[in-house]
């Protein structure tokens, strides 16, 4: 990749925009009371698929066991299309929620068990 090439310039600009969008999204979600997980590829780029971020928060006022899960697509300098909104709605229906336990006993390995029923 040539340093002066148009491709290299656009790539650097896109990476900078992506980083800012990641930081801004995490900041806003934290202010709203959510914990978030970004779903990037191993190389740090956005992974394939419509869901880029999963946000979770407990709804203490209603019920201490109730949680809210939000599937987000992160965009930078581009408006979300109607097609992308349809894909997000479909992703919500495809989501699989399981339950499990994590146990730790001093001096022993932690045990994590996830149930499928």
C-alpha angles and dihedrals in degrees: 000000000000114000094226097044121117090235093057091049093050091046092053091047092049092049090050092049091047092051092050092048090050092050095044092048093051091047094050094045091050090051088052092053099257131132111215141200121200115214103215127158121256089267093054098255125123109282124236114273137057098274113081100160135026115204124193134183136168117242098218096170094060103035130337090230096050118103133183119218121194126191112209137187112208118216132184121205091337130097119236112253127226089246090057091050090052090051091051091051089050091048089056089058091048095051115117117210118195134173132223147152135250116203129186127187119185112262094013135090116268117258120219119183124181119194125216103197 
